[in-house]
Amino acid sequence: MADDIDKTVIATLEKNKRESLMIYLDKFRGHDLVHARVHFRDDDTGDLKPTSKGVCVKPAKLDELIAALQDAKAECARRGLLEAR
């Protein structure tokens, strides 16, 4: 990440007690990116720190990513893997 000033957190989803999945917008070397990255809680500071686990895409690829996630959700529903809300 170039600078936390450019970072805009969209959502943080708890993965387990030590890790969270953060969705955020950021710039890297002048390029706008959308990240879905696993972060861990630093024991010393309590801050969430990024890991190498995750993906980042250019904003132009968001529609494709969202469509793929919707397809994954539909397949999970078909297999009965989703809990009723």
N, C-alpha and C positions, 0 to 999 in steps of 0.2 A: 504494500500500500504506500502510495506516495505521501499522503498527508491526511491525518484524521479529520481535518477541516472539511475535506471533500467528501467524507464518508457520511451517508445518510442511512441510518438503520430503519428498515421497513418493518421487520418482525424478528422476534426471538422465540424459538420453539424449544422447550426443554426436551432433550434427547434421553438423558438419564441424570443421575445425581451430579455427575462431574462435567457433562457436556451439553451444549446447546447448539442448535442449528440457527445461524443468523442469516437473514436475508437483508442485503444492503446494497446501496449504490455507492460506487467509488470511482476514482480516476487512477489510472496507472500509466505512467509515461505519456500523459496527454490523452489517453483513451478512456471513454466512459464505459464502465462495466457494471453488470449486475452479478452479485455474488450470492451463492447459497453455500455457506462454509461452516464446518464444525468448529466450535470454539470450546476451550476448556477453562475452568475456573482456576486461576493462579492462587495457590495456597497462601502465598505471602501477601499479596495485595488484594485478593478477592476479585480482581478484574477478569473479564473474559478475554482470552488470548486466542488468536487464530491458529488452526492447525493446517496441515497440507491437504486435509480431507475436505473435498467439496468441489464445486465447479464455479466458473465465472463465464458469462457470455456477454456479447455486445447487446445493447438494447434492441437492435434490429432482429435478434434471434429469439426474443421473448415470446412471440406468438407461437413459434415452433416448440419451444420448451413447455409452454402452458398446454398446448395441444397434446404433447407427449404425456404430461402429467395427468391430463384428463383421460387419456386412453388408459393409463395405468390405473386410475381410480375406477373406471368402468370395468376393467378386467378384475380388479379386487372385488368389486360388487358382484360380478358374475360368479366369482368363486366363493362368495359368502364371507369374505375376509373383513368386511367393514361392520363396525358396531352400529346398531340403530341409535339414532340421536333422540 
